Amino acid sequence: FLPLTSLIILICASAGPRIDNDKLYKYSYSTEVGLNRPTGSTRGNAGFRIGSDVDISLVWRNPEIQDEQLIRVQISNVQVESAGKRSRKNNIFHGSSAESILGKVRLEALQRPFMVLWKMGKIRSLYAQKAEPATIKNLKRGVASMLMMQLKSGKMLESDASGKCLVEYKAAKDQVIRIKHLDTCKTQEMGFTTHSPVLGVSGKSASETVITLENGIIKSADVEETHTLSVNARHKAATKVLSRQSLTLKKIEVGPAEVAGKDAASVVKSLDDKLMSVGVMVEKVKTKCKGCPTLMDTWKAVRSQLEPDSLSKAKAPRSFLTLLHSLRKASKSEILTVLRNCSKTVLPQLVDAVTSAQTSSSLAAILEFLDFSKKEGLVLQERFLYACGFASHPTETMLQSLLELSQGKIGSTDIKESTVIIMGALLRKLCLKGACEVPTVVKVKEMLLAGPDSTRVESEVQMYLLALKNALLPEGVPVLAKYAESEVGAFSTIAITALQRYNRELITPEVKKMLNRIYHQNQHIYEKNVRAAAADVIMNSSPSYMEVKNLLLSIGHLPHEMNKYMLSKVQDILRFEMPACKLVRQVMKDMVSHNYDRFSKTGSSSAFSGFMARTADVTCTYNLDILYSGSGTLRRSNMNIYGQSHNALLHGLQVTIEAQGLESLIAATPDEGEEDLESFAGMSALLFDVQLRPVTFFKGYSDLMSKMFSMSGDPINVVKGLILLTDHSQVIPLQSGLRASAEFQGGLAIDISGGMEFSLWYRESKTSVNNRGALVVIGNVTVDTDFVSAGVEVGFETEATLDFITTVQFSEYPFLVCMQMDKTTFPFREMVSKQEKLPSGQTFSSKRSRDQLVPGSEFPLHLENSNMCKKVFEQAW
């Protein structure tokens, strides 16, 4: 008796929902999609609603498995209307019939019956005519997905219109709640996103279906599904997709009789041989754009906004993004036509856009257009390479193209160096995507790791070290550690600054011992800037108590200006509460390490960190490190800007100016270890985690003298162009069968230049770093069927200028140093627009924007600097 009871309970518990023979279940059905900002009212949604009747009846039941049923579904009395409440004037659906909107062929296809194999409440197969438009089949999939259910609580993987997802059921008497975990869904269309979370887009999704039952039959089913996408750096720039479905039983009538048959497939074939299994997941819809501009049309419309003089205005990146969308749809021949018919002044910006498009057609076109074997066109070649380095989602093909380029004939050594350096940046991005083991990546990895030892040419060694600085390979740490101890100062500096970019976990005890040897000069005499860089890495890599103590004890035994620099660095760690500050305070309790003699050192070198911006979304910090030689000439100036968001750090900008061997000009004595250095000044930039090729102001005494007498004071351009910062694309398949396409792009027009002026007459030097930029971020979500489209677009834009100027007067000692870091007043605009469109050409659109001026400011530095600046400008006056 007990085993029989258990069996009966098991069968009842595992039974699925069933429908009765000879009955016709008449339902009302509606699906709507609304697009807006997350904070917007549903009344203001852009979108549409489709309403209809749905008839469901049993066709066949498996005699062996009663819960396996083939059911017939037919949609009728279709209506299409606006999702939001609008006046008659703004309602493009008013007065339109379903046939006028859908078209006769689509409406007939939508109202054509289809069949669903329903087993234990799950949709196993959907049978429809294969020739039907994809949009119509998707809408039928949406109706079928409303039948997905089970009568007991639990979690399982299920496939419906929106993909294969983890679904959780909560069953109670006459009610089932179906919660879909949308972050687990696997769909048929893959998108892409920016590798850095700071520049990326975040999403939140939720889906819940509430099903009520009556006598085991679905009485009603209501679905609410939401998808919110927002820009990480500014969460107010966000969109929301709201999808609702409702299925309600109106009445039950007498229906057709059940059909006999062996299995579902044979029954379907016997009833309608045009019906085929088409799958339950939403399929891709190819929409034809009627009247859309060609690439050449788009180019003619935007090219005037991409002239060099416009690159600091918001219209430049806005036009860049418009052009980018057109380029991604264009063929290779179309792109080549535009490239070959472009003026010289705008061509560099066009190269930026074509490379940033990152399609197979755009890459093939630009590689055919540029001739790297010639020295002419160096600017275009470098712009192509930099755009590759900033690529949001590079492919193995792009890396392979650069590898082949580096192995071929290149007319300029500068371009050869840039090619290899940028290959390092692509390598890192591909590894972050999980493609570290693909053949091309492996080949390039081996090439870069072996590179520094494969040549004795100093410039080539630097090239490979800079590439490793971009690649950040764990295997690169030993190579960089070896070159950090090199007696060539340039090798040491690059290697140590590369190690500074690694995660702390990869700075092993062996590496830290090496850095301590450099700083304390246990084996060799090193240049000041090399020792200072080693100290920075030690302090930022979870130092031990003794490491911090030894660094503090060294103050007072260093070259004069380095004493001041190290003291300023320690004070900055304490003031800005950096990770090492607790340990530094602990060490400073020891009076031997912390006393007046040690902490009263004077000089002009400094280190200072501060906040540029602090919002709920992102924290932006800066630091300025200046190291001088004992003679008063600049040794190293280092400016960094970091962005932090979503527990991720982005090295937004680093501009380093280095100078050496200038003591002979003012008859001064060089510091220890720098007696034989060649006269040199140069500038290096790292932009958005990508190290660029350094620029040389002068090298050698004769070059220095010729440049001094011909020096105009005009800044030298370091990087100029258009960069695709944010690039997010995804398709959101909704359970209703509709598809929402999301595109978020951020374009930056940037102009970074640097200069160095040197006057023996006035015994004054001035270095400047000028940053000009304009940023536009636009995000849009559209639901585009082949009979109606709706969309919402959000965005923001700004233009900004940031100048960093250092003035040094060395007519007397101690020399006067004034640092200025200024941000000008800049405009900021936020925009939102919505649109709906019918095939007839009827459109609805609304636009809103808000403008404000953000006041400029001079960023605060330490008090000593303020006092120095007063003296410098008093004398100048």
N, C-alpha and C positions, 0 to 999 in steps of 0.2 A: 504493500500500500504506500509506504513512504517513498520508494523510488519512483512510483507512478505519479505521485503528487509533485515531487521535485521536477519531473519532466514537464508536467502541465504548466507549472509556474515558470520554468525556463522558456517554454514556447510562447507563453503570454507576454513575458518580459521582452522577448526579442522580436515580437510581431511589429510590423510597420503599419503605416496608415494605408487604408484601402478605400477604393470607391466601388460602388455597387453597380451591378449589371443592369441594363435596361433603364438607366437613369441619365438625365442630362443636367449637369450642374451649371447654372447660369450665374456668372460673376460680373461685377463691374471692376475695371482695372484702370489704374492711372500710374504714370511715371512722370516725374518732373525733375529738372536739373536747374539749379540756381547758382549763379556765379557772383561773388561780391568780395569785399574785404571781410575779414573775420568779425570786425566790430560793426559791420553794416547791417541794417534791418533787412529782413527777408522781403519786405515790400519793395525794396529798391534793387532786388536781384535782377541780373540779366539772365535770360534763359527761357525755357519753354516747357510746356506740359502736354503730354499726349494722353488722352483718355479714350477708353473703348469698353466694349463688352467682350467677355471671354467665355466661351462655352467649352466645357470639359466633359468627356464621356469615356467609358471603358471600351476598348476595342478587343483586347485579348488578355487572358490571365493564364499564367503558366500553371497547368493542372498539378504539377509536382511541387512548385513553390508558389503558394498563394499570394505572397507579397511581391511577386514579380509581375508587373502589370504594364501593358502597352495602352497608353491613353491618347485620345485625339483631342487636340486643342485648336480652337478657331477664334480669331480676333475679328470683331465687326464693329460697326458704328464708331469709326475712328474720328477723333477731334483733336486739333492742334491749337493751342492757345498760349498766351504769355504766362510766364511763371510769376511775374510780379504784377501788382495792381497798378495800372496806368490809365491815364485819360485816353479817350478815343483817339485823340490826335497823335499820341505817342505809342499807341498800340498797333504795331505793324500786322498783327494777326487778325485785327478786327475786320469782319466782313469776308474773310478768306475761308474757303472750305478745305477739308482734308485733301480733296483731289487737287485743288489748285496749288496747295503747298507741296504735297508728296508727288503729285503727278499720277496719271491714271495707271501706268504700269506698276509703279511702286505700291500704290494703294491696293491694287488687285493682288500683288504678291504678299503684302502684309495680311490681307484677309483670307489668303489661301490656307486651308487647314495644314497643320503639321502634327507629327506624332512624337511622343516622348516615352522612352522605356524607363519606368519608375519602379525601383526595387528597394524595398525597405526604407522608402521615403527619400531615396537618392536618385538623381538623374544619371542614368548610365549611358544613354544615347539619345540624340535628338535627330529626327529625320525630317529633312526639308528638301526642297528642290535646289540642287547645287547651283543652278543658273540664276537664282534669285540674287538681287543686289546684296552686298555684304552688310549694309546698314539694316536691311529688312531681316536678314537672318540673325543679326545681333539683337534686334528688338525682340524677336521670338525667343532667343536664348534668355533674355531678361525676364520674360513672362514665365518660362520654364523654371528659372532659378527660384521663383517664388514658392515652388513646391518642395524645395529641399528642406527636410526635417527628419527628426527621429524622436521616438517617444520615451527615451531614457536619457538621463544626464550623462555627460562625458565629453571627451575631446577626441577629435580625429581629423585627418587630412581629407579635404573634400575639394572637388572641382566644380565650379559653376561658371557663370558668364565672366566673372572678374578674375578668374585664375584658380590655381591650386593653392589652397590656404588651410591653415590650422583653424578649426572651428570648435567652439565650445558650446555645448547644449546644456540648458537648465530646464528640466522638465518638471511640471507640476500638474495637478488635475486640470484638464481641459486647457492647458496653456504650455507652450514651448517657447523659450527665448533662445535665439540663435545668435551668438556673438562671434563675429569673424575677426581674427587677429590679422589685420591687413598688412602688418610689417613682415609677415611670414609668406605672403603670396608670391608665387612664381608665375610670371606671365610670359606671353610669347614675344613681347616687344621689350627690348632692353634699351635703356637710355644711358646717359653719362652725366658726370658732375665734376666740378672743380676738385682737385686733389687736396686743397687746403680747406679745412672746416671754417677757418676765419673768413674766407672769401666765399664760402659755400652757401647752400640753401638747406634748411631743415624742414621736415614735414611731420605732421601728426595726422593720423587717420583713425576712424572708428566706424564700425558697422554693426547694427543691431536689428534683428528681425523679431517681432513679437507675433506669434501665431496662436490664435484661439481655435479650439476644436469643439465640435458639437456632434456627439454620437460617432466620434472617430473621424469626422469629415472636417476639412479646413473651413471654418466659418469666416475667418478673416486673417490676413497676413499683412503686416505693415513694416516697411524697411526704412530706416534712416541711416544714411551713409555720409560721412563728412571727410574731406581731405583739405588740410590747411598747409600751405607752403609759405615760408617766410625767409627773407634774406638774413643771414646770421648777424651781419654787421649792423643791421637796422630792422628789427622785427616788425616795425610799423609798416614796412614795405612787404605786405603779405596778401595772399589771395585765399579764398575759401570756396570749395566746391561742395554744394549740398545736393544730394540725390535722394529722392523719396520715391517709394513704390507703395501701392496699396491694392490689395485684392480682397474684395468683399462679396460673400455669397448673397445673391438676391433671392433666388428661388430654385427649386428642384422640379424638373419636369420629366415626363416619360422620354426615355432616350433609345438609341439603337441597341440591338441585341449584340451580345458578345460573339466574336468570330472564332471558329476553331482553327487550330494550326499547331505546327510542330515547335516553332520558335518565333521570336519577335521579328527577326529579319525577313523570314519567309512570309509572315503575315503582312508586313509592310509592303513587300514586293507584289503580293497578290492583290492588294487593295489599290496601290498606285506605284507603278514601276518607275516613276520619275523621282520618287522620294529616296534620298540617300542619307546615310549617317554623316553629319557635318561637324560633329564635335560640340561640346558644350561651352568652350571658352570663346570669348569675343575674338573675332578675326580682324585683321588690319583693313582699314577702309581707305581706298585711294580716292581722294577728292580732287576734282579738276578745278583749277582756279580760273574762272572766266574773267577776262579783262585785266588780269594781273600784269604788272609791268615786267618787261624782260630785264636781264642783267644790264644791258646797255642803257635802257631807259632809266633804271635806278641809278646807274653811274652818272649819267648826265644830270640827274636831279641833285646829287649830293657832292659832286666833285669840287664845286666852289667852296664848300664848307671844310674841305680837307686841305686847303692851301696851308703852307707852313705858318703864315701869320695868324691862322685861326686855331692853332693847336692848343692854345691856352684857354679857349672858349668851349662851353658845353656843347655847342652845335657840332664840334668836331667828333667827339665820341658818339653823339647821338646819330650822326650820319654814318659813322663807322659801323654801328650796330645794324642800321638799316641795310647797308651794303653787305654786311656779313650774312644776313638771312637770305639775301638774293644769291650770294655766291654759293651757299650750301645747296641750292637747288640747281645750279648751273652746270653745264657740261664743260669739259676741258677746252673745246674749241671756242665756246662763248667767252670763257675767261681769258684765253690767249688773245682774242680779238680786242677785248678791253685793254689788256696790258700793252698791246702793240699800238694802240691809238690813244695813248695817255701822255700828257705834257710832263716835262722833266720835273717841274716843281711838285706835282702831286703824286708822281710815280712812287716815291718811297712809302707814302701812306697807303697806296693801293697794294704794294707788296706786303705791308703789315696785314692788311685785311685778307688778302688771298691766302697767305700762310696761316692766319688765325682761323680760317674756315675749317681747316683740318679734315677735308674730304679727299678721297682718292683723286678726284678730278682736279681739285685746286692744287694739290701737291705735285701732280704730274705736270700741270700747266706752268707752275712757277719754276720747276726744275728745268723745263724745256726753255723757258724764257731767259733765265739767267745763265751767263757763260762764265764759269768760275776760272777758266783757264786764262782769262784776260784780267789785267790790272784795272782796266776801266770798269766802272760800275761797282766800285768797292762799297759805296754807301748802301746800294741796293742789296748787295750780297750780305752785308752785315745786318741789315734790317731783317732779311729773311731768316738769318741764323738766330737773332734775338727773339723773333716771333716764334721760332721753333722752341727755344728755351722756355718761353712763357706759355707754351701750349697747355691748354686745360686738360685734354685727354689724348696725349700723343699715342701713336700706334707703333708697332714694330716696324712697319714700312717706313715711317718717318726716320727712325733711328738707322735703319738699313741704308736709306738714301744718304744720310750724313756720313755713315761709315764708308760707303763707296766714294763719296765726295772727298773724304780725307785721304783716301788711298790713290786718288787720281791726281791730275795736274791742276794745281791751284796757282794762279798768277801772283797772289799777294801772300806774304808770310803772315800778315795780320789776320787775314781771312782763314788761313790754315789753323792759326792758334784759336780763333773764335770757334771754328768748327769742332775742334776737339774739346774745348771747354764746354760748349753747349751739349755735346754728346753726353757729358757727365750729368747735366741737368735732366736730360731725357731718360737716362739710365735710372736715376732715382725715382722719377715719376712712374716709370713702368714697373719698377720693383714694388712701389707702394700699391700699385694696382694688382699685385700678385703675379706679375709676368716676369719674375726675376730669372726664371729658368728657360725662357724661350731662346732659341738658337742665337739670334742676333744680339740679345742682351748678354748672353754668356760670352760671346766673341768680343764685344766691346769691353766687358768687364775685365777679361784677360788682358786686352790691349792697354787699358788704363793702368792696371796694377803693375804691369811690366814696363810701362812707359818711362818712368823717371830713370830707371837703370839702363834703358836701351840707348841712351844718347849722352854725349858729353857737351852738347850745345846748351848753354845756360838758359836761353830763351825757351828751348823745347822742354827742358826739365820743369821750368816754371809753368809751361802750358799743361803738362800732365798733372802737376800738383794742383793747379787750379781746377782741372777737370775732376780730380778726386775730391776736391773741396765741394764741388757741386753734387757728386754722386753719393757721398756719405756712405760708402760701402763699409760694413763691419770689417771686411778683409783688408780695407785700406788703412786701418789704424796702425798696423806695424810699419807700413811703408811711410806714412806720414811721420811716425815717431822717429824713424831712421833719419829722415831729412830735416826734422826739427833740430837735430844736433849738428847739422851741417855748418861748416865754417863760412859758407856763403850766406850773408844776411838775408837776401831775398828768399832763398829756399826755406830758411828757418821761419821767417815771418809767415809765409803762405802756409807752411805745414802746421804751425801752431794755431793760426787763426782758423784753419780747417778743423783741427781737433776741437776747437772751441764750439763748433756747430754740432758736434755729436752728442747723443744722449749720455748722461753721466755714467750709466751702467757700462758703457764701452770704454770709458777712461779707466783702464785697469791700474792696479798698483805699480806695474812695471812702467806704464806711461807716465804716471805721476812722479815716479823716481826720476825719470828722464827730464821732466819739466823742472823739477827741483834742482837737478844738476845744472840745467841751463841758467836758471835764475841766480843760483848761488855761485855759478862759474867754477864748479868743482874740477872740470877738465879743460875747458877752453875759456877764452875771453870772448864775450858776445856783445853785440851792439845793444844800446839802451832799449830800443823799440822791441828787440827780440826778447829781452829779459822781461820787459813790461807785459808783453803778450803772454809769456809763460806764467807770470804771476796772475794774470786774469783767469787763465784756464784753471790753475790750481784753486783759486778762490771760488770758482763756479762749479767745481767738481767734487763736492762733499769732502772738503779738506779735513785732515786729522788735526788734533790739538797741537801736535808738534809742528806740523806744516805751517799753521797759522802763526804760532809763536816764532818760528824761524823767520818768517816773512816780516813780522813786526821788529824782531831784533836786528834785521838787516838795515832798517831805516836809521840813517846816521852814518852808515858805512858805504853808501852808494854815491855815484856822481851827484853833484849839487841838485840839479833839476829833477833827477830821478828820485831823490829823497822826497822832494815836494810832491811829485806825482804819486808815489806809493802812500804817502801820508793822506793825500786827498782821496785816494782810492779807498783806503780803510774808513775814512770819515763818511764817504758816500755809501759804503756798505751798511754802516750803522744808521745813517740818516734815512736811507730808502728802505731799510729793513729787508735786505736781500737774504737769501737762504743762509749765508755764512755768518749773519750778524750775531746770533746767539753764541756761537763759538768764539767770535772775535771779542765779545764782551767778557766771556769767561777768561780768555787769555789776558785781557787788559786788567784783570784783577791783580795780576802779578806786576809789581812796581818796576821790575827790571825791564819788562816789555813795554809798560806804559808809564812814561815819566815826562817831565817838562822838556828835558833835553831832546828827547826823541820826537815829541809831538809839537815842537815849536820851530821846526825847520821852515825856512822861507824859500820863495822861488815863485815862478810864474806858471809852472805846469799845473794841470788840474784835471779832476775827474768829477763829473756831476751827472746825476740822473733826475728825471722829473716826469710828471704826467702831462701829456699833451691833451688827452681827453679821457673822461671816465663816464661811461653811460651804463645803462642796464644791460646793453648788448655787447659792448666791446670796451676794452681798456687799451689805451694807446700810450706808450711810454717812450721817452727818448733818453739817450745819454751822450755826453760830449766828453771825449778824452783828448787832452792836448799835452804833448810832451815836447819840451824844448831842449836844445843842446845848451851846454854851459855858456856858450858865446851869445846866446839870445836868439839864434836862428831856429826856425821851426824844424822839429825832427819828425813828429807825426801828429796829425789831426784826424780824429776818428769820430764820426757822427753816426749814431744808430737810431732807428725808429722801429719799434715792435708793436704788433697788434695781438691782443689775446682775446679769444672768444671760444666758448664751448670746450674749455679745457685744452685748447690748442694754441700754439704760439706761431706767429708768422713774423719772420724777419723782413719787414717791409722795405727797409732802406738802410744801406750802409755806404757812406762815402768817406773814403780814407785818402788824405793827402800826405805823402811822405816826401821828405827832403833830406839830403845828406851832402857832406863835403862842401858846405858853403862858407866855412870858417875862413878860408883863404881870402875871401872878398873883403873881410873886415879885419884881417890880420889878427885873428883870434886863434887860440889853441884848442884843437879838437879834444873831445872827451876820450877816456880810456877805451881802447878797442876800436876807435873810429878814426885813427890817424891816417890810414891809407885809403879811405873811401873816395870813390870817384864822385865828382859833382853830379847830382841827380835830383830831379823833382818829378813826381808823377801822381796820378790820381787813379783810384780803383773804386768801382761801384758794385754793390750787390743789391739787386732789386727783386723783391718778392721771392726770396729764397734762391735766386739765380745769380751766381757770380758772373760778371761780365769781364771782357778783356780789359786789362788796365790800360790807361792812356799816359804817355810820357810827355811832360812839359819840356824838359831838356835832359840831355845826358852827355857828360863830359864838359871840361872847362871851356873848350872852344865853342861848343854848342851853347853853353850858358852865356858866354860873352856876346855872341851874335844875337841871341834872343833878348838879352838885356837892352842892347842898343836899338833893337827893332820892336821891342815889346809895346804893344798898343794898349795893354790892359784889358782888352776884350776877352771874355771868358771862352774857354775851349769846351766844345760840346762833348759830353760823356755819353749820354743816351737821349735819344729823341724819337718819339714815335707813338704809335697807338697800340695799346695792350689790352687783350681780352682777359679781364681779371676774373669775373664770375661767368661760369658757363654751365648751366644745368638744363638738361632736357629729359623729360620723361613722359610716357603715356600712362594715364590712369584708367584702366578698364573698370567701368562701373558695373555693379550687379544688374543694373537696368538694361545693359547691353550697349549703352552709349560709351563713348571714349572721350576723356578729357586730355588734351595735350598741353603740357606745361613747358614754358620756355623762360628761363631767367638768364639774362646776360648783363654783364657790367663792363663798360668800356672806359679805358683811361687814356687820355692824351697827356703825354708827359714830356717835359723838356728839362733835363738836368745838365747843368754846366758848371765848370769850376775854373778858377783862375788864380794866378799868383803874380803879384807885382812886387818888384824889388827896387828900391831907390837908394843908391849909395850917397847921393847928394843930401837927401833928407834923413838918411840912415833909418829907413822905415820899410817894413814889408807888410803886405796885405794878402791874405788868402780869402777866397770867397767860394761858397757853394750855393748856387741858385737853383731852386726847385720850383717849377711852374707846372701846374696840372689842372685838368678838368675831368670830372668823373660823372658818368651817367649809368645808372642801374635801372633796368626795365624788366619787369616780370609780367608775363601774361599767361592766362589759362583760357583755352578755347574748347568748346564742344562743337565740332564741325561735322555735321552729317552731310549727305549730298542733297538735302532738301531744306535745311535750316542751320544757321550757325549762330553762336552766342559766345561772347568773350568778355573778360575783365582784364584790365591792364593797370598795374601800379608801378610807381617808380620814384626816383629822386635824382637830383643832379646838383652839382656844385662846381665852383672854380676856386682854386686856392693858390697862394704863393707862399713859399717858405725860404727865407734867406738866412745863411749862416756866414758871418763875416768875422775874421780875426785880424786885428791890426796890432803890429808889434813895432815899438819905437826902441831902437837899441843905441841911441846916441849917448846914453849913460847907463851905468849899472847901479842898482838892479833895473833892468829894462822894463818898459811898460807894455802890458798886454791887455787888449780889450776884446772880448768876445761878445757878439750880438747874434741873437737868434730871433728873427721877427716873422710873425704871421700877419698878413694883411687882412683887412676886413673882406669877407667873401660872401657871395649870395648862396642861398640854399633853397631849393624848390622841391616840393612833393607833389606828385600828380596821381590821379586815378581817373580811369575812363571805362565805360561799358558800351557794348554794342551788340546789336542783333541784326541779322540779315536774312532775307528770304530770296529764293531764286528769281523771283519777279523783279528784284532790284530794290524792293522796299527795305529801308534801313532805319534803325533807331540807334542813336548814340548820345552819350552824355559825358561831359568832361568837367573835372574840377581840379584846381591846383591851389597851393598855398606857398607864398614866397616870404622869405625872411632874410635879414642881413645878420650875419654872425660877426660880432666886433673883432677886430684884429688885436693882437697883443704881442708883447715882447716876452718870450719865455724866460722865467727867472733862472738865474745862475747863482753861484755863490757870492757872498757879500764882498769878498776880495776883488772879484771881477767888476762889481759895480763901482767900487772906489777907484780901480785902475781906469775904467772908462771915463770917469769924471776928469781925471788928470790928463788923459790922452786928448779929449775933446777941448779941455781948457787950453792946452798948448796949441792945438790946431786953430782955435779961435784967435 
